[in-house]
Amino acid sequence: MTRPTSAAVIRRAHAAGFAIPAFNVPYLPMIEPVVQALRDTRCFGFVAVARLEWEKFEAGGPRPVREEYERVKDERFTRLHLDHTPVIDEDLLAVDYMAIIEEAIALGYDSVMVDGSRLAFEENVEATRRVVHAAHEAGIPAEAELGAVLGHESGPLPDYEELFASGRGFTDVDEARRFVELTGVDWLSVAVGNIHGAISGAAKSQKKPAARLSIPHLQKLVSATRVPLVLHGGSGIRRESLHEGMRNGIAKINVGTTLRQAYEAAIPSGPDAARRAVYEATTQVIRDELALEGTADRIPEG
């Protein structure tokens, strides 16, 4: 029997009504405890790294992450994902995104993501098409984002309740339909009330607002796109909202802030304490917030 590809894993989770968690690792020592937590809970998950995690933190880059992942991986429970690779980054600077994605493909990452959400629609389509072509040539799936998952920008986040009520940044349903048709993207990251954790200044240590998802809007996106949808900013979303999202088309959930803050709070006590904190935080998210313990047993090989 062969190991299922990342595309097959997400497809099977989507069909079964649960999600695959993707745990972001802004510090290399976080990788081993994340893998151990996935193994101990028999939960299938991605180890994920985004460009900002080596630009703003200490992940090092695609190669160091790949090397550490190779050292500790357990492919019964894990795959390696290149997360947010922006065309325009959180500081509104242009990024050589294709060079990063091509490097990750050459290194053997199992899936990649381009983030053109700060571009005009047509430019996002063009950038995503380039990445989809490169990924599919290598036999791996590509993820993209449409809509504005806020939180990584500089400055304070606007009042969450005002954001939610206005639908500001929510993924447009008609645009989502056209985007998937024009790009052939495998997974689509959408904005339906989810937000990222802050990454700069004093705010990066603050607790995120208790976000929730607009399930009616999510249902419209599912009907329009007919591809697995991805939820970024999974930390801090109310449990019942997360579960309702999984039942309504969310097949991948990214979690970053909870693990990062656990690591940063414990690192003054030493590296062993920091790794334990990440292990405990990952296990708690899997068991208590997402209720995804044992999902690896529901994803057959072959």
For each residue, the residues with C-beta under 8 A, 3 or more apart:
1: 301 302
2: 301 302
3: 75 301
4: 8 9 12 299 300 301 302
5: 8 9 110 139 140 141
6: 9 10 46 79 81 110 111 140 141
7: 10 11 111 140 141 186
8: 4 5 11 12
9: 4 5 6 12 13 20 44 79 299
10: 6 7 13 14 20 141 186 187 228 251 252
11: 7 8 14 15 228 251
12: 4 8 9 15 16 298 299 300
13: 9 10 16 18 19 20 44 228 251 252 295 299
14: 10 11 17 228 249 251
15: 11 12
16: 12 13 298
17: 14 246 247
18: 13 246 292 295 298
19: 13 231 245 246 250 251 252 253 290 292
20: 9 10 13 44 45 46 251 252 253 295
21: 43 45 46 234 252 253 254 255 285 286 290 292
22: 45 46 47 48 81 83 252 253 254 255
23: 30 34 45 46 47 48 255 256 259 282
24: 48 49 50 53 83 254 255 256 259 260
25: 28 30 31 34 47 48 49 53 59 65 259
26: 30 49 53 56 57 58 59 256 260
27: 30 57 58 59 260 263
28: 25 31 58 59 60 64 65 68
29: 32 33 263 271 274 275 278
30: 23 25 26 27 33 34 259 260 263 275 278
31: 25 28 34 35 47 65 68 69 72
32: 29 35 36 68 71 72 275
33: 29 30 36 37 275 276 278 279 282
34: 23 25 30 31 37 38 45 47 259 278 279 282
35: 31 32 38 39 47 69 72 73 74 77 78
36: 32 33 39 40 72 279
37: 33 34 40 41 43 278 279 282 283 286
38: 34 35 41 43 44 45 74 77 78 282 286 296
39: 35 36 42 74 76 77
40: 36 37 283
41: 37 38 283 286 287 292 293 294
42: 39 77 293 294 295 296 297
43: 21 37 38 77 286 292 293 294 295 296
44: 9 13 20 38 77 78 295 296 299
45: 20 21 22 23 34 38 77 78 286
46: 6 20 21 22 23 78 79 80 81 110 111 252
47: 22 23 25 31 34 35 65 69 73 78 79 80 81
48: 22 23 24 25 80 81 82 83 254
49: 24 25 26 53 54 59 62 65 81 82 83
50: 24 53 82 83 84 85 113
51: 54 55 84 85 86 89 95 100
52: 55 56 57 84 86 89 90 152 199
53: 24 25 26 49 50 56 57 59 83
54: 49 51 57 58 59 60 61 62 65
55: 51 52 89
56: 26 52 53 199 200
57: 26 27 52 53 54 199 260
58: 26 27 28 54
59: 25 26 27 28 49 53 54 64 65
60: 28 54 63 64 65
61: 54 64 65
62: 49 54 65 66 82 100 103 104 107 109
63: 60 66 67 103 107
64: 28 59 60 61 67 68
65: 25 28 31 47 49 54 59 60 61 62 68 69 80
66: 62 63 69 70 80 104 107 108 109
67: 63 64 70 71
68: 28 31 32 64 65 71 72
69: 31 35 47 65 66 72 73 78 80
70: 66 67 73
71: 32 67 68
72: 31 32 35 36 68 69
73: 35 47 69 70 78 80
74: 35 38 39 77 78
75: 3 78 79
76: 39 296
77: 35 38 39 42 43 44 45 74 296
78: 35 38 44 45 46 47 69 73 74 75
79: 6 9 46 47 75 110 111
80: 46 47 48 65 66 69 73 108 109 110
81: 6 22 46 47 48 49 109 110 111 112 113
82: 48 49 50 62 85 100 101 104 109 111 112 113
83: 22 24 48 49 50 53 113 254
84: 50 51 52 113 115 145 232
85: 50 51 82 95 97 100 101 104 112 113 114 115 131
86: 51 52 89 90 95 97 115 116 118
87: 94 95 97 114 115 116 118 119 123 124 127
88: 92 93 94 95 116 118 119
89: 51 52 55 86 92 93 95
90: 52 86 152 153 154 199
91: 154
92: 88 89 118
93: 88 89
94: 87 88
95: 51 85 86 87 88 89 100
96: 99 100
97: 85 86 87 100 101 114 127 131
98: 101 102 130 131 134
99: 96 102 103
100: 51 62 82 85 95 96 97 103 104
101: 82 85 97 98 104 105 112 114 131 134 135
102: 98 99 105 106 134
103: 62 63 99 100 106 107
104: 62 66 82 85 100 101 107 109 112
105: 101 102 108 109 112 134 135 138 140
106: 102 103
107: 62 63 66 103 104
108: 66 80 105
109: 62 66 80 81 82 104 105 112 140
110: 5 6 46 79 80 81 140
111: 6 7 46 79 81 82 135 140 141 142 143 186 187
112: 81 82 85 101 104 105 109 131 135 140 142 143
113: 50 81 82 83 84 85 142 143 144 145 189
114: 85 87 97 101 127 128 130 131 142 143 144
115: 84 85 86 87 118 144 145 189
116: 86 87 88 119 123 124 125 127 128 144 145
117: 124 145 146 147 148 149 189
118: 86 87 88 92 115 148
119: 87 88 116 123 124 127
120: 123 124
121: 124 125 175 179
122: 125 126
123: 87 116 119 120 126 127
124: 87 116 117 119 120 121 127 128 144 146 179
125: 116 121 122 128 129 179 182 183
126: 122 123 129 130
127: 87 97 114 116 119 123 124 130 131
128: 114 116 124 125 131 132 142 144 179 183 185
129: 125 126 132 133 182 183 184
130: 98 114 126 127 133 134
131: 85 97 98 101 112 114 127 128 134 135 142 144
132: 128 129 135 136 142 144 183 184 185 186
133: 129 130 136 137
134: 98 101 102 105 130 131 137 138 142
135: 101 105 111 112 131 132 138 140 141 142 186
136: 132 133 139 140 142 184
137: 133 134
138: 105 134 135
139: 5 136
140: 5 6 7 105 109 110 111 112 135 136
141: 5 6 7 10 111 135 186 187
142: 111 112 113 114 128 131 132 134 135 136 185 186 187
143: 111 112 113 114 185 186 187 188 189 230 252
144: 113 114 115 116 124 128 131 132 179 183 185 187 188 189
145: 84 113 115 116 117 149 188 189 190 232
146: 117 124 171 172 175 176 179 188 189 190 191
147: 117 169 170 171 172 176 189 190 191 192
148: 117 118 168 169 191
149: 117 145 169 189 191 194 195 196 232 233
150: 153 157 158 163 168 169 191 195 196
151: 157 195 196 197 198 208 233
152: 52 90 196 198 199
153: 90 150
154: 90 91 200
155:
156: 203
157: 150 151 160 163 195 198 209
158: 150 162 163 168
159: 162 163
160: 157 163 164 195 209 210 211
161: 164 165
162: 158 159 165 166 168
163: 150 157 158 159 160 166 168 169 195
164: 160 161 167 193 211 212 214
165: 161 162
166: 162 163
167: 164 170 214 217
168: 148 150 158 162 163
169: 147 148 149 150 163 191
170: 147 167 191 192 193 214 217
171: 146 147 175 176 188 190 191 192 217 221
172: 146 147 175 176
173: 176 177 217 220 221 224
174: 177 178 224
175: 121 146 171 172 178 179
176: 146 147 171 172 173 179 180 188 190 221 224 225
177: 173 174 180 181 224 225
178: 174 175 181 182
179: 121 124 125 128 144 146 175 176 182 183 185 188 225
180: 176 177 183 184 185 188 224 225 226 227
181: 177 178
182: 125 129 178 179
183: 125 128 129 132 144 179 180
184: 129 132 136 180
185: 128 132 142 143 144 179 180 188 227
186: 7 10 111 132 135 141 142 143 227 228
187: 10 111 141 142 143 144 227 228 229 230 251 252
188: 143 144 145 146 171 176 179 180 185 221 225 227 228 229 230
189: 113 115 117 143 144 145 146 147 149 229 230 231 232
190: 145 146 147 171 176 218 221 229 230 231
191: 146 147 148 149 150 169 170 171 194
192: 147 170 171 213 214 217 218 221 231 245
193: 164 170 211 212 213 214 217 241
194: 149 191 211 213 231 232 233 234 237
195: 149 150 151 157 160 163 208 209 211 233
196: 149 150 151 152 199 232 233 256 257
197: 151 204 208 233 235 236 256 257 260 261
198: 151 152 157 201 203 204 206 208
199: 52 56 57 90 152 196 204
200: 56 154 203 204
201: 198 204
202: 205 206
203: 156 198 200 206
204: 197 198 199 200 201
205: 202 261 264 265
206: 198 202 203
207: 236
208: 151 195 197 198 211 233 235 236 257
209: 157 160 195 236
210: 160 236 237 238
211: 160 164 193 194 195 208 233 236 237 238 241
212: 164 193 237 238 241
213: 192 193 194 218 231 237 241 242 244 245
214: 164 167 170 192 193 217 218
215: 218 219 241 244 245 248
216: 219 220
217: 167 170 171 173 192 193 214 220 221
218: 190 192 213 214 215 221 222 229 245 248 249 250
219: 215 216 222 223 248 249
220: 173 216 217 223 224
221: 171 173 176 188 190 192 217 218 224 225 229 249
222: 218 219 225 226 229 248 249
223: 219 220 226
224: 173 174 176 177 180 220 221
225: 176 177 179 180 188 221 222 229
226: 180 222 223
227: 180 185 186 187 188
228: 10 11 13 14 186 187 188 249 251 252
229: 187 188 189 190 218 221 222 225 249 250 251 252
230: 143 187 188 189 190 250 251 252 253 254
231: 19 189 190 192 194 213 234 237 242 245 250 252 253 254
232: 84 145 149 189 194 196 254
233: 149 151 194 195 196 197 208 211 236 237 254 256 257
234: 21 194 231 237 242 253 254 255 256 290
235: 197 208 255 256 257 258 259 285
236: 197 207 208 209 210 211 233 257 258
237: 194 210 211 212 213 231 233 234 241 242 245
238: 210 211 212 241 242
239: 242 243 288 289
240: 243 244
241: 193 211 212 213 215 237 238 244 245
242: 213 231 234 237 238 239 245 246 253 289 290
243: 239 240 246 247 291
244: 213 215 240 241 247 248
245: 19 192 213 215 218 231 237 241 242 248 249 250 253
246: 17 18 19 242 243 250 251 253
247: 17 243 244
248: 215 218 219 222 244 245
249: 14 218 219 221 222 228 229 245
250: 19 218 229 230 231 245 246 253
251: 10 11 13 14 19 20 187 228 229 230 246
252: 10 13 19 20 21 22 46 143 187 228 229 230 231
253: 19 20 21 22 230 231 234 242 245 246 250 290
254: 21 22 24 48 83 230 231 232 233 234
255: 21 22 23 24 234 235 258 259 285
256: 23 24 26 196 197 233 234 235 259 260
257: 196 197 208 233 235 236 260 261
258: 235 236 255 261 262 281 285
259: 23 24 25 30 34 235 255 256 262 263 278 281 282 285
260: 24 26 27 30 57 197 256 257 263 264
261: 197 205 257 258 264 265
262: 258 259 265 266 277 278 280 281
263: 27 29 30 259 260 266 267 274 277 278
264: 205 260 261 267
265: 205 261 262 277
266: 262 263 269 273 274 276 277
267: 263 264 270 271 273 274
268:
269: 266 273 274
270: 267 273 274
271: 29 267 274 275
272: 275 276
273: 266 267 269 270 276 277
274: 29 263 266 267 269 270 271 277 278
275: 29 30 32 33 271 272 278 279
276: 33 266 272 273 279 280
277: 262 263 265 266 273 274 280 281
278: 29 30 33 34 37 259 262 263 274 275 281 282
279: 33 34 36 37 275 276 282 283
280: 262 276 277 283 284
281: 258 259 262 277 278 284 285
282: 23 33 34 37 38 259 278 279 285 286
283: 37 40 41 279 280 286 287
284: 280 281 287 288 289
285: 21 235 255 258 259 281 282 288 289 290
286: 21 37 38 41 43 45 282 283 289 290 292 293
287: 41 283 284 290 291 293
288: 239 284 285 291
289: 239 242 284 285 286
290: 19 21 234 242 253 285 286 287
291: 243 287 288
292: 18 19 21 41 43 286 295
293: 41 42 43 286 287
294: 41 42 43 297 298
295: 13 18 20 42 43 44 292 298 299
296: 38 42 43 44 76 77 299
297: 42 294
298: 12 16 18 294 295
299: 4 9 12 13 44 295 296
300: 4 12
301: 1 2 3 4
302: 1 2 4
